[in-house]
Amino acid sequence: MYTVYDNDTGIVLGAMSEEQLAFLAKHLEEESTVDRDYYIMSPTVDLMEAGGADPALISMLRKGIGSNDGVEIHWSRTE
């Protein structure tokens, strides 16, 4: 499992599975092989939802965005 954080506030947005992380990595741009952060916007979440993303992942990302234009998130492996 992985814990997902809001980069600006450090607040935990939720947890995601290996499969959910693989989905994000496949559908979002990574700057390097060690990249652990993403900028997420509502239209991106809409596209991921239409592409079959797990509903729990979509819910977590929407929670992170809230009423903002987007949110920068990062993840870490949960021990």
Backbone as CSV, one residue per row, in Angstrom:
resi,resn,N_x,N_y,N_z,CA_x,CA_y,CA_z,C_x,C_y,C_z
1,MET,0.831,-1.187,0.000,0.000,0.000,0.000,0.872,1.246,0.000
2,TYR,0.254,2.334,-0.429,0.929,3.621,-0.514,0.049,4.689,0.119
3,THR,0.672,5.640,0.783,-0.036,6.769,1.362,0.138,7.957,0.432
4,VAL,-0.956,8.679,0.195,-0.953,9.824,-0.716,-1.143,11.094,0.105
5,TYR,-0.296,12.091,-0.174,-0.282,13.357,0.570,-0.502,14.539,-0.360
6,ASP,-1.093,15.590,0.170,-1.160,16.885,-0.493,0.203,17.544,-0.279
7,ASN,0.884,17.909,-1.345,2.224,18.497,-1.219,2.234,19.805,-0.449
8,ASP,1.209,20.629,-0.633,1.194,21.948,0.000,0.918,21.887,1.494
9,THR,0.003,21.002,1.898,-0.412,20.971,3.291,0.185,19.817,4.086
10,GLY,0.624,18.777,3.383,1.116,17.579,4.052,0.008,16.673,4.559
11,ILE,-1.233,17.059,4.309,-2.383,16.266,4.762,-2.448,14.960,3.983
12,VAL,-2.743,13.882,4.703,-2.931,12.581,4.064,-4.276,12.587,3.355
13,LEU,-4.250,12.288,2.045,-5.478,12.217,1.269,-6.084,10.826,1.315
14,GLY,-5.235,9.827,1.500,-5.730,8.458,1.552,-4.642,7.470,1.216
15,ALA,-5.081,6.258,0.953,-4.163,5.178,0.606,-4.505,4.664,-0.783
16,MET,-3.513,4.123,-1.450,-3.770,3.498,-2.745,-2.976,2.200,-2.843
17,SER,-3.489,1.342,-3.668,-2.885,0.029,-3.872,-1.807,0.096,-4.951
18,GLU,-1.105,-0.996,-5.096,-0.105,-1.127,-6.160,-0.760,-0.931,-7.529
19,GLU,-1.954,-1.488,-7.701,-2.671,-1.374,-8.974,-3.079,0.071,-9.259
20,GLN,-3.529,0.770,-8.234,-3.906,2.173,-8.409,-2.689,3.025,-8.753
21,LEU,-1.559,2.761,-8.098,-0.331,3.487,-8.411,0.098,3.209,-9.847
22,ALA,-0.006,1.964,-10.277,0.355,1.617,-11.655,-0.540,2.361,-12.645
23,PHE,-1.821,2.496,-12.325,-2.744,3.244,-13.176,-2.305,4.698,-13.291
24,LEU,-1.981,5.321,-12.151,-1.509,6.712,-12.175,-0.250,6.847,-13.016
25,ALA,0.698,5.972,-12.793,1.971,6.044,-13.520,1.757,5.890,-15.026
26,LYS,0.806,5.058,-15.395,0.526,4.830,-16.813,-0.151,6.035,-17.457
27,HIS,-0.973,6.744,-16.699,-1.788,7.811,-17.265,-1.280,9.231,-17.004
28,LEU,-0.244,9.364,-16.186,0.284,10.696,-15.880,1.758,10.772,-16.240
29,GLU,2.208,11.985,-16.440,3.603,12.211,-16.819,4.509,12.134,-15.600
30,GLU,5.567,11.343,-15.747,6.594,11.270,-14.705,7.853,11.918,-15.258
31,GLU,8.507,12.706,-14.429,9.705,13.408,-14.859,10.940,12.531,-14.817
32,SER,10.879,11.462,-14.009,11.999,10.529,-13.924,11.496,9.205,-13.366
33,THR,12.362,8.216,-13.334,11.971,6.905,-12.819,11.798,6.907,-11.306
34,VAL,12.271,7.941,-10.642,12.106,8.035,-9.189,11.072,9.098,-8.798
35,ASP,10.332,9.589,-9.779,9.330,10.621,-9.538,8.208,10.057,-8.674
36,ARG,7.872,10.767,-7.613,6.813,10.331,-6.700,5.755,11.399,-6.498
37,ASP,5.700,12.370,-7.408,4.676,13.385,-7.269,4.007,13.675,-8.605
38,TYR,2.770,14.150,-8.503,1.952,14.444,-9.672,1.131,15.692,-9.395
39,TYR,0.883,16.472,-10.457,-0.076,17.564,-10.371,-1.358,17.056,-11.012
40,ILE,-2.440,17.082,-10.257,-3.716,16.533,-10.695,-4.741,17.656,-10.822
41,MET,-5.459,17.679,-11.960,-6.532,18.649,-12.187,-7.837,17.895,-12.429
42,SER,-8.951,18.550,-12.222,-10.261,17.905,-12.390,-10.457,17.264,-13.765
43,PRO,-10.094,17.952,-14.870,-10.277,17.309,-16.175,-9.454,16.006,-16.302
44,THR,-8.303,15.975,-15.663,-7.477,14.767,-15.685,-8.185,13.634,-14.944
45,VAL,-8.774,13.957,-13.799,-9.511,12.947,-13.021,-10.705,12.444,-13.835
46,ASP,-11.388,13.340,-14.534,-12.514,12.941,-15.385,-12.059,11.948,-16.449
47,LEU,-10.926,12.228,-17.084,-10.393,11.322,-18.110,-10.003,9.970,-17.522
48,MET,-9.393,9.994,-16.341,-9.020,8.732,-15.703,-10.267,7.926,-15.343
49,GLU,-11.303,8.609,-14.875,-12.542,7.918,-14.541,-13.141,7.268,-15.788
50,ALA,-13.174,8.018,-16.889,-13.695,7.481,-18.149,-12.838,6.327,-18.651
51,GLY,-11.552,6.333,-18.279,-10.629,5.283,-18.699,-10.626,4.056,-17.802
52,GLY,-11.533,4.029,-16.822,-11.665,2.838,-16.004,-10.924,2.849,-14.686
53,ALA,-10.535,4.015,-14.202,-9.825,4.089,-12.918,-10.716,3.581,-11.793
54,ASP,-10.091,3.047,-10.778,-10.783,2.554,-9.599,-11.571,3.701,-8.956
55,PRO,-12.850,3.486,-8.616,-13.656,4.555,-8.008,-13.055,5.130,-6.722
56,ALA,-12.398,4.307,-5.921,-11.787,4.809,-4.679,-10.638,5.770,-4.993
57,LEU,-9.873,5.486,-6.037,-8.783,6.378,-6.453,-9.363,7.704,-6.925
58,ILE,-10.408,7.643,-7.738,-11.050,8.857,-8.247,-11.578,9.698,-7.090
59,SER,-12.213,9.068,-6.146,-12.754,9.776,-4.981,-11.650,10.471,-4.189
60,MET,-10.545,9.774,-3.969,-9.431,10.350,-3.222,-8.852,11.568,-3.954
61,LEU,-8.689,11.456,-5.266,-8.132,12.570,-6.038,-9.074,13.767,-6.037
62,ARG,-10.362,13.513,-6.170,-11.335,14.612,-6.135,-11.347,15.282,-4.762
63,LYS,-11.216,14.482,-3.717,-11.136,15.038,-2.356,-9.924,15.963,-2.254
64,GLY,-8.800,15.552,-2.825,-7.583,16.357,-2.781,-7.718,17.662,-3.538
65,ILE,-8.382,17.622,-4.667,-8.562,18.830,-5.477,-9.534,19.782,-4.794
66,GLY,-10.611,19.234,-4.252,-11.612,20.074,-3.592,-12.135,21.144,-4.525
67,SER,-12.134,22.385,-4.081,-12.624,23.502,-4.902,-11.489,24.220,-5.632
68,ASN,-10.286,23.659,-5.575,-9.137,24.265,-6.244,-9.079,23.863,-7.712
69,ASP,-8.170,24.490,-8.464,-7.966,24.126,-9.861,-7.271,22.780,-9.986
70,GLY,-6.445,22.471,-9.009,-5.694,21.218,-9.027,-4.958,21.056,-7.722
71,VAL,-4.250,19.929,-7.618,-3.493,19.653,-6.406,-2.221,18.899,-6.775
72,GLU,-1.152,19.258,-6.115,0.107,18.516,-6.253,0.127,17.476,-5.142
73,ILE,0.271,16.214,-5.552,0.294,15.122,-4.580,1.620,14.388,-4.656
74,HIS,1.938,13.682,-3.599,3.069,12.743,-3.636,2.675,11.513,-2.836
75,TRP,3.387,10.445,-3.058,3.066,9.194,-2.388,4.320,8.601,-1.752
76,SER,4.085,7.765,-0.763,5.186,7.012,-0.158,4.663,5.631,0.199
77,ARG,5.554,4.682,0.192,5.182,3.311,0.540,4.832,3.249,2.013
78,THR,3.719,2.607,2.315,3.277,2.422,3.689,3.905,1.149,4.226
79,GLU,4.545,1.258,5.349,5.213,0.089,5.954,4.267,-0.674,6.818
